[in-house]
Amino acid sequence: MRSSQVMQRALAILSAEAEAIKQIQIGREFVTATRIVMACKGKVIVTGMGKVGYVGRRLAATLSSTGTPAVFIHPAEAAHGDLGLLACDDLLIAISNSGRTREVLEMADGAKRRIPSLLTLVVTGNITSPLAKKGDRILCYGKIKEPCPLGLTPTASIAALSALLDALALCVMERKGFTAEDYAQRHHSGYLGKQARKMALLQYGSI
């Protein structure tokens, strides 16, 4: 490919990923998702496999730093003892673009066997998938066309999923009234911690 073709292709990929985010429909199911995350009296358990799993890890990290205790459990490790992290007041967020990922399905089943009352929020691109049928609540972002020349590499779908979960975490943060002081107490180191402390000092005079 010539340089001009590479640049055109890169722009096309960026456009496809931006369009995937724009196409996400926000409805009552999103509001319900924010409510059940806020209502969680324990911790949020996030699970997902492969590239979706990396997005799940980031969701857990974002929730934890913005006032909602959360942890990621790798679905393959769940069957080897990590299900022991689950408690009755927890919320399980199970993520799979296809809704057919074997390891995630097995973890969802294992979690329900261990704690039948456990609430499960499924985040998927396939509303009719096996995983969707296991969810007490479903957050679906729809089928997304990938810009990959093979149509296989999940990039646009990952961009959409990441943006949707960012929206979920930040909406929960805002509805909780999370402050710069709260942020500084959880993220006291690094540049962001320094900025949070400055904001808290300006607003409250102390941290």
PyMOL commands that set and color helices and strands:
alter all, ss='L'
color gray80, all
select helices_A, chain A and resi 3-22+28-39+50-65+75-78+82-85+102-114+130-134+156-175+180-186+190-204
alter helices_A, ss='H'
color red, helices_A
select strands_A, chain A and resi 44-47+70-72+91-96+119-124+137-140
alter strands_A, ss='S'
color yellow, strands_A
deselect
rebuild
show_as cartoon
